[in-house]
Amino acid sequence: MSNVIDDDTRTSDDGELTMYTTSWCGYCRRLKTALKASGIKWQEIDIEVNPDAAEFVGSVNGGNHVVPTVRYADGSTATNPSIADVKAKLGV
């Protein structure tokens, strides 16, 4: 998968957190802001640019391309999680 990364995106070298997004998603922007404020690093992939990512998101959301969808290092996923949910999963 190719990554769409801008200057405001934190990338995770250890693959701990991947967030599937779109450029227009308000919930995605909210989660990115909260991750940044919490010092949590992530990798961001835009599903409108990356067909493989869109297929993955659909596969974990009953065929729907719902964003943000988060994938953790253990392979589990969450759809539109709160920052509290992400922190709890990461043990932060």
N, CA, C and O atoms as a MOPAC input file, in Angstrom:
PM7 MOZYME 1SCF
protein

 N      0.83200 1    -1.18100 1     0.00000 1
 C      0.00000 1     0.00000 1     0.00000 1
 C      0.87600 1     1.24400 1     0.00000 1
 O      1.88000 1     1.30100 1     0.71000 1
 N      0.50900 1     2.20900 1    -0.77100 1
 C      1.24300 1     3.47100 1    -0.72700 1
 C      0.58600 1     4.38100 1     0.29700 1
 O     -0.61800 1     4.29400 1     0.53500 1
 N      1.36200 1     5.23100 1     0.88400 1
 C      0.86400 1     6.12500 1     1.91800 1
 C      0.68500 1     7.51700 1     1.35700 1
 O      1.47600 1     7.97100 1     0.52900 1
 N     -0.34800 1     8.18800 1     1.80700 1
 C     -0.53300 1     9.59200 1     1.49000 1
 C     -0.19600 1    10.32900 1     2.77000 1
 O     -0.93900 1    10.26100 1     3.74900 1
 N      0.91500 1    11.02600 1     2.76000 1
 C      1.40300 1    11.66200 1     3.97300 1
 C      1.65100 1    13.12600 1     3.69100 1
 O      2.31300 1    13.47600 1     2.71400 1
 N      1.11400 1    13.99000 1     4.55500 1
 C      1.40400 1    15.41200 1     4.42900 1
 C      2.22200 1    15.85000 1     5.63400 1
 O      2.52200 1    15.03900 1     6.51000 1
 N      2.57900 1    17.11100 1     5.68400 1
 C      3.45500 1    17.60700 1     6.74400 1
 C      2.85900 1    17.45000 1     8.12900 1
 O      3.59800 1    17.38200 1     9.11100 1
 N      1.52700 1    17.39000 1     8.23200 1
 C      0.86800 1    17.33000 1     9.52500 1
 C      0.63200 1    15.89200 1     9.98400 1
 O      0.09000 1    15.67600 1    11.06700 1
 N      1.02000 1    14.93200 1     9.19700 1
 C      0.78300 1    13.53400 1     9.52900 1
 C      1.98600 1    12.94700 1    10.24400 1
 O      3.12900 1    13.11900 1     9.82000 1
 N      1.71100 1    12.26400 1    11.31400 1
 C      2.75800 1    11.56100 1    12.03200 1
 C      2.82700 1    10.15600 1    11.45900 1
 O      1.79300 1     9.52800 1    11.23000 1
 N      4.00000 1     9.67100 1    11.23000 1
 C      4.12800 1     8.31500 1    10.70700 1
 C      4.71200 1     7.41300 1    11.77000 1
 O      5.58700 1     7.81800 1    12.53600 1
 N      4.23300 1     6.21300 1    11.81000 1
 C      4.68500 1     5.24000 1    12.78900 1
 C      5.66200 1     4.28200 1    12.13200 1
 O      5.29500 1     3.54500 1    11.21700 1
 N      6.89300 1     4.28900 1    12.59100 1
 C      7.89400 1     3.37100 1    12.06400 1
 C      7.64700 1     1.94100 1    12.51500 1
 O      8.03200 1     0.99500 1    11.82700 1
 N      7.00600 1     1.77800 1    13.66400 1
 C      6.79900 1     0.44200 1    14.20000 1
 C      5.46400 1    -0.16200 1    13.76600 1
 O      5.13900 1    -1.28000 1    14.16400 1
 N      4.69000 1     0.55800 1    12.96100 1
 C      3.42600 1     0.03000 1    12.47900 1
 C      2.37500 1    -0.10400 1    13.55400 1
 O      1.43100 1    -0.87800 1    13.40000 1
 N      2.51800 1     0.63900 1    14.64800 1
 C      1.60500 1     0.49200 1    15.77100 1
 C      0.17800 1     0.90100 1    15.42200 1
 O     -0.77200 1     0.26500 1    15.87800 1
 N      0.01200 1     1.95400 1    14.62000 1
 C     -1.31800 1     2.46400 1    14.32600 1
 C     -1.38300 1     2.94500 1    12.87900 1
 O     -0.56500 1     3.75600 1    12.44600 1
 N     -2.35600 1     2.43800 1    12.14700 1
 C     -2.60700 1     2.89600 1    10.78300 1
 C     -4.02300 1     3.42700 1    10.73700 1
 O     -4.95800 1     2.75400 1    11.17200 1
 N     -4.18800 1     4.64200 1    10.20800 1
 C     -5.51600 1     5.22900 1    10.08600 1
 C     -5.86000 1     5.38300 1     8.61300 1
 O     -5.12600 1     6.01000 1     7.85000 1
 N     -6.98200 1     4.80400 1     8.22900 1
 C     -7.50300 1     4.92600 1     6.87300 1
 C     -8.45900 1     6.10800 1     6.85900 1
 O     -9.36300 1     6.19800 1     7.69100 1
 N     -8.25200 1     7.01900 1     5.90200 1
 C     -8.95900 1     8.29000 1     5.89400 1
 C     -9.39400 1     8.67300 1     4.48000 1
 O     -9.16600 1     7.95000 1     3.51000 1
 N    -10.03300 1     9.84800 1     4.41100 1
 C    -10.23500 1    10.57500 1     3.15500 1
 C     -9.86900 1    12.02500 1     3.44300 1
 O     -9.78100 1    12.43000 1     4.60200 1
 N     -9.65900 1    12.79100 1     2.40400 1
 C     -9.25500 1    14.18800 1     2.58700 1
 C    -10.37500 1    15.05000 1     3.15700 1
 O    -10.10100 1    16.08100 1     3.77200 1
 N    -11.61800 1    14.65300 1     2.96800 1
 C    -12.75800 1    15.47700 1     3.36300 1
 C    -13.40500 1    15.03900 1     4.67300 1
 O    -14.38300 1    15.65500 1     5.09700 1
 N    -12.90900 1    14.02400 1     5.31000 1
 C    -13.54500 1    13.43100 1     6.49700 1
 C    -13.29600 1    14.25500 1     7.76200 1
 O    -12.16400 1    14.35000 1     8.23600 1
 N    -14.35300 1    14.84200 1     8.29700 1
 C    -14.25000 1    15.61700 1     9.53000 1
 C    -13.88700 1    14.77100 1    10.73800 1
 O    -13.11800 1    15.20800 1    11.59400 1
 N    -14.43300 1    13.56400 1    10.81600 1
 C    -14.10400 1    12.67000 1    11.92800 1
 C    -12.63300 1    12.27200 1    11.88700 1
 O    -12.00100 1    12.09000 1    12.92800 1
 N    -12.09900 1    12.14000 1    10.68100 1
 C    -10.67400 1    11.82600 1    10.52500 1
 C     -9.82200 1    12.98400 1    11.03300 1
 O     -8.84500 1    12.77000 1    11.75000 1
 N    -10.18700 1    14.19600 1    10.66600 1
 C     -9.43700 1    15.37400 1    11.13500 1
 C     -9.47900 1    15.46900 1    12.65400 1
 O     -8.47400 1    15.77800 1    13.29400 1
 N    -10.65300 1    15.20000 1    13.22600 1
 C    -10.78400 1    15.25400 1    14.68300 1
 C     -9.87000 1    14.22300 1    15.34700 1
 O     -9.18500 1    14.54400 1    16.31800 1
 N     -9.85300 1    12.99700 1    14.83700 1
 C     -9.00900 1    11.96200 1    15.42800 1
 C     -7.53100 1    12.28900 1    15.24100 1
 O     -6.73500 1    12.07700 1    16.15600 1
 N     -7.15000 1    12.80400 1    14.06700 1
 C     -5.74600 1    13.18200 1    13.83800 1
 C     -5.30800 1    14.26700 1    14.81500 1
 O     -4.19700 1    14.21600 1    15.34200 1
 N     -6.17100 1    15.24500 1    15.05800 1
 C     -5.85800 1    16.31100 1    16.01000 1
 C     -5.65300 1    15.73600 1    17.40700 1
 O     -4.72100 1    16.12200 1    18.11200 1
 N     -6.52300 1    14.81500 1    17.80400 1
 C     -6.41800 1    14.20100 1    19.12900 1
 C     -5.17100 1    13.32400 1    19.24100 1
 O     -4.50700 1    13.32700 1    20.27800 1
 N     -4.85000 1    12.58200 1    18.19400 1
 C     -3.63500 1    11.76100 1    18.20800 1
 C     -2.40000 1    12.63800 1    18.34800 1
 O     -1.49800 1    12.34200 1    19.13200 1
 N     -2.37200 1    13.71300 1    17.58400 1
 C     -1.23600 1    14.63400 1    17.63500 1
 C     -1.09500 1    15.23100 1    19.03300 1
 O      0.00600 1    15.28200 1    19.58100 1
 N     -2.20800 1    15.68000 1    19.60700 1
 C     -2.18600 1    16.27800 1    20.94500 1
 C     -1.75100 1    15.27000 1    22.00600 1
 O     -1.17500 1    15.64800 1    23.02700 1
 N     -2.02400 1    14.00200 1    21.76800 1
 C     -1.67100 1    12.94300 1    22.71700 1
 C     -0.28000 1    12.37200 1    22.47900 1
 O      0.18100 1    11.51900 1    23.23600 1
 N      0.38700 1    12.83900 1    21.43100 1
 C      1.72800 1    12.35200 1    21.13200 1
 C      1.75900 1    10.94600 1    20.56300 1
 O      2.78000 1    10.26300 1    20.64200 1
 N      0.64900 1    10.51200 1    19.99100 1
 C      0.57000 1     9.17200 1    19.41000 1
 C      0.91600 1     9.26100 1    17.93200 1
 O      0.34700 1    10.07100 1    17.20000 1
 N      1.84600 1     8.42800 1    17.50100 1
 C      2.25100 1     8.41000 1    16.09700 1
 C      1.33900 1     7.48100 1    15.31000 1
 O      0.82400 1     6.49600 1    15.84000 1
 N      1.14900 1     7.80800 1    14.03900 1
 C      0.32100 1     6.98000 1    13.18700 1
 C      0.77300 1     7.06500 1    11.74700 1
 O      1.50800 1     7.97100 1    11.35300 1
 N      0.32000 1     6.10700 1    10.97900 1
 C      0.50100 1     6.09800 1     9.53300 1
 C     -0.87800 1     6.37400 1     8.94500 1
 O     -1.87000 1     5.81800 1     9.41800 1
 N     -0.95700 1     7.21400 1     7.93400 1
 C     -2.23300 1     7.58100 1     7.33300 1
 C     -2.28400 1     7.11800 1     5.88500 1
 O     -1.33300 1     7.30800 1     5.12600 1
 N     -3.40700 1     6.50800 1     5.51100 1
 C     -3.60400 1     6.05600 1     4.14100 1
 C     -4.97000 1     6.54400 1     3.66200 1
 O     -5.99300 1     6.24600 1     4.27900 1
 N     -4.98100 1     7.28700 1     2.57400 1
 C     -6.20700 1     7.83600 1     1.98800 1
 C     -6.83500 1     6.76700 1     1.09600 1
 O     -6.23400 1     6.33900 1     0.11100 1
 N     -8.04500 1     6.34200 1     1.44600 1
 C     -8.68600 1     5.26100 1     0.69500 1
 C     -9.18400 1     5.70700 1    -0.68000 1
 O     -9.49400 1     4.87000 1    -1.52700 1
 N     -9.26100 1     7.01300 1    -0.90400 1
 C     -9.67900 1     7.49000 1    -2.22700 1
 C     -8.51600 1     7.49900 1    -3.21800 1
 O     -8.72200 1     7.58700 1    -4.42800 1
 N     -7.31700 1     7.40900 1    -2.70200 1
 C     -6.11500 1     7.38900 1    -3.53400 1
 C     -5.57600 1     5.96600 1    -3.67800 1
 O     -4.90300 1     5.64200 1    -4.65700 1
 N     -5.87600 1     5.13400 1    -2.70300 1
 C     -5.30900 1     3.79400 1    -2.65000 1
 C     -6.41500 1     2.73400 1    -2.70900 1
 O     -7.06000 1     2.47400 1    -1.69300 1
 N     -6.64500 1     2.12300 1    -3.86400 1
 C     -7.71100 1     1.12700 1    -4.00400 1
 C     -7.55500 1    -0.08300 1    -3.07800 1
 O     -8.55500 1    -0.62900 1    -2.61100 1
 N     -6.32900 1    -0.50600 1    -2.81000 1
 C     -6.11800 1    -1.62900 1    -1.88700 1
 C     -6.58300 1    -1.26700 1    -0.48500 1
 O     -7.16400 1    -2.09300 1     0.22000 1
 N     -6.32600 1    -0.03400 1    -0.08700 1
 C     -6.76300 1     0.43100 1     1.22800 1
 C     -8.28500 1     0.49400 1     1.28700 1
 O     -8.88500 1     0.11000 1     2.29100 1
 N     -8.90700 1     0.97300 1     0.22300 1
 C    -10.37100 1     1.03700 1     0.17400 1
 C    -10.96900 1    -0.36500 1     0.28400 1
 O    -11.97200 1    -0.56800 1     0.96900 1
 N    -10.35500 1    -1.31700 1    -0.38700 1
 C    -10.82400 1    -2.70100 1    -0.31900 1
 C    -10.69200 1    -3.24700 1     1.10400 1
 O    -11.59200 1    -3.92600 1     1.59800 1
 N     -9.57000 1    -2.94900 1     1.76000 1
 C     -9.37600 1    -3.40400 1     3.13700 1
 C    -10.44300 1    -2.80700 1     4.05000 1
 O    -11.06000 1    -3.52600 1     4.83500 1
 N    -10.66300 1    -1.49700 1     3.95200 1
 C    -11.64900 1    -0.82900 1     4.80900 1
 C    -13.03600 1    -1.43800 1     4.58600 1
 O    -13.76400 1    -1.69100 1     5.54500 1
 N    -13.39600 1    -1.66800 1     3.34200 1
 C    -14.67500 1    -2.30800 1     3.06100 1
 C    -14.76400 1    -3.70400 1     3.65300 1
 O    -15.82500 1    -4.12000 1     4.11700 1
 N    -13.65900 1    -4.42300 1     3.63900 1
 C    -13.65700 1    -5.80000 1     4.14100 1
 C    -13.86100 1    -5.88300 1     5.64700 1
 O    -14.35300 1    -6.89500 1     6.14500 1
 N    -13.49600 1    -4.84700 1     6.37400 1
 C    -13.65800 1    -4.87300 1     7.83600 1
 C    -14.88500 1    -4.09400 1     8.29500 1
 O    -15.16600 1    -4.01900 1     9.49100 1
 N    -15.61700 1    -3.51200 1     7.33900 1
 C    -16.80500 1    -2.71600 1     7.67700 1
 C    -18.03400 1    -3.17500 1     6.89600 1
 O    -18.86000 1    -2.35400 1     6.49700 1
 N    -18.15300 1    -4.46900 1     6.67900 1
 C    -19.34000 1    -5.01000 1     6.03100 1
 C    -19.58700 1    -4.47800 1     4.63200 1
 O    -20.73400 1    -4.34300 1     4.20700 1
 N    -18.50500 1    -4.17500 1     3.91000 1
 C    -18.62000 1    -3.67300 1     2.55200 1
 C    -18.69300 1    -2.16100 1     2.44700 1
 O    -18.67400 1    -1.61400 1     1.34500 1
 N    -18.77600 1    -1.47900 1     3.58500 1
 C    -18.86100 1    -0.01500 1     3.60600 1
 C    -17.48300 1     0.59900 1     3.77600 1
 O    -16.65300 1     0.08300 1     4.52400 1
 N    -17.24600 1     1.68200 1     3.09300 1
 C    -15.96100 1     2.38700 1     3.17900 1
 C    -16.05700 1     3.48500 1     4.23400 1
 O    -16.09800 1     4.67100 1     3.90900 1
 N    -16.09200 1     3.07500 1     5.49100 1
 C    -16.27300 1     3.98600 1     6.61400 1
 C    -14.91200 1     4.43700 1     7.13000 1
 O    -14.03500 1     3.61700 1     7.40200 1
 N    -14.74700 1     5.74800 1     7.26000 1
 C    -13.51700 1     6.31100 1     7.80800 1
 C    -13.86600 1     7.27000 1     8.93900 1
 O    -14.94000 1     7.87200 1     8.92400 1
 N    -12.98700 1     7.42100 1     9.90900 1
 C    -11.71200 1     6.74200 1    10.00300 1
 C    -11.87500 1     5.28700 1    10.44600 1
 O    -12.67100 1     4.96700 1    11.32800 1
 N    -11.11200 1     4.44100 1     9.81700 1
 C    -10.93900 1     3.07100 1    10.27600 1
 C     -9.48600 1     2.95700 1    10.70800 1
 O     -8.57100 1     3.34500 1     9.98200 1
 N     -9.29600 1     2.42300 1    11.89500 1
 C     -7.96100 1     2.30600 1    12.47900 1
 C     -7.58400 1     0.83300 1    12.54000 1
 O     -8.39200 1    -0.01400 1    12.92200 1
 N     -6.33800 1     0.53800 1    12.15600 1
 C     -5.80300 1    -0.82100 1    12.29700 1
 C     -4.62400 1    -0.76200 1    13.25000 1
 O     -3.70500 1     0.04000 1    13.08000 1
 N     -4.66500 1    -1.62300 1    14.25500 1
 C     -3.60400 1    -1.69200 1    15.25500 1
 C     -2.56500 1    -2.73000 1    14.83800 1
 O     -2.80400 1    -3.53400 1    13.93700 1
 N     -1.42800 1    -2.70300 1    15.49400 1
 C     -0.32200 1    -3.60900 1    15.16700 1
 C     -0.71500 1    -5.07600 1    15.29700 1
 O     -0.16300 1    -5.93100 1    14.60400 1
 N     -1.66900 1    -5.37200 1    16.18500 1
 C     -2.08700 1    -6.76600 1    16.36300 1
 C     -3.07700 1    -7.22500 1    15.28800 1
 O     -3.53400 1    -8.36700 1    15.30500 1
 N     -3.40500 1    -6.31600 1    14.34600 1
 C     -4.31200 1    -6.66000 1    13.25500 1
 C     -5.76500 1    -6.33700 1    13.51700 1
 O     -6.58900 1    -6.40700 1    12.60500 1
 N     -6.09600 1    -5.98500 1    14.75300 1
 C     -7.48000 1    -5.62600 1    15.05100 1
 C     -7.79500 1    -4.25000 1    14.47800 1
 O     -6.89300 1    -3.45400 1    14.21400 1
 N     -9.08500 1    -3.97800 1    14.28800 1
 C     -9.50500 1    -2.70600 1    13.71000 1
 C    -10.58600 1    -2.06300 1    14.56500 1
 O    -11.24200 1    -2.72100 1    15.37200 1
 N    -10.75600 1    -0.76300 1    14.36800 1
 C    -11.82800 1    -0.01100 1    15.00700 1
 C    -12.31400 1     1.02700 1    14.00600 1
 O    -11.52300 1     1.63400 1    13.28500 1
 N    -13.61300 1     1.21800 1    13.97500 1
 C    -14.20500 1     2.19400 1    13.07600 1
 C    -14.63200 1     3.41500 1    13.87400 1
 O    -15.40400 1     3.30700 1    14.82700 1
 N    -14.12500 1     4.57400 1    13.48000 1
 C    -14.39600 1     5.85100 1    14.13000 1
 C    -14.20400 1     5.77500 1    15.65000 1
 O    -15.10700 1     6.13500 1    16.40500 1
 N    -13.04500 1     5.31300 1    16.09600 1
 C    -12.82300 1     5.20300 1    17.54200 1
 C    -12.59900 1     6.57300 1    18.17300 1
 O    -12.15100 1     7.51100 1    17.51400 1
 N    -12.91500 1     6.66800 1    19.44400 1
 C    -12.59200 1     7.88200 1    20.19600 1
 C    -11.10900 1     7.83500 1    20.55700 1
 O    -10.48000 1     6.77800 1    20.49600 1
 N    -10.56300 1     8.97800 1    20.93100 1
 C     -9.15900 1     8.99500 1    21.36100 1
 C     -8.99900 1     8.14500 1    22.62100 1
 O     -7.95500 1     7.52400 1    22.81900 1
 N    -10.01900 1     8.11400 1    23.47000 1
 C     -9.95800 1     7.28100 1    24.67800 1
 C     -9.86600 1     5.80200 1    24.30400 1
 O     -9.12300 1     5.04500 1    24.92900 1
 N    -10.61900 1     5.39600 1    23.28800 1
 C    -10.56100 1     4.00100 1    22.82900 1
 C     -9.17500 1     3.66100 1    22.28800 1
 O     -8.63400 1     2.59200 1    22.57300 1
 N     -8.60400 1     4.57800 1    21.50500 1
 C     -7.27100 1     4.34900 1    20.93600 1
 C     -6.23600 1     4.24800 1    22.05000 1
 O     -5.40000 1     3.34500 1    22.04500 1
 N     -6.29100 1     5.17100 1    23.00100 1
 C     -5.33300 1     5.14900 1    24.11500 1
 C     -5.46100 1     3.85900 1    24.91200 1
 O     -4.45400 1     3.26300 1    25.29400 1
 N     -6.68500 1     3.42700 1    25.16300 1
 C     -6.89300 1     2.19500 1    25.92700 1
 C     -6.30800 1     0.99600 1    25.18100 1
 O     -5.66200 1     0.14000 1    25.78500 1
 N     -6.53300 1     0.93700 1    23.88300 1
 C     -6.01700 1    -0.17800 1    23.08300 1
 C     -4.49100 1    -0.18200 1    23.06300 1
 O     -3.86400 1    -1.24000 1    23.12100 1
 N     -3.89700 1     1.02100 1    22.97700 1
 C     -2.43700 1     1.13100 1    22.93000 1
 C     -1.79400 1     1.08300 1    24.31400 1
 O     -0.57200 1     0.98000 1    24.42600 1
 N     -2.60400 1     1.15700 1    25.36400 1
 C     -2.06100 1     1.16400 1    26.71900 1
 C     -1.34200 1     2.45100 1    27.05800 1
 O     -0.36100 1     2.44900 1    27.80200 1
 N     -1.82900 1     3.54700 1    26.51100 1
 C     -1.19700 1     4.86100 1    26.72800 1
 C     -1.94700 1     5.60800 1    27.80800 1
 O     -1.58200 1     6.73400 1    28.14600 1

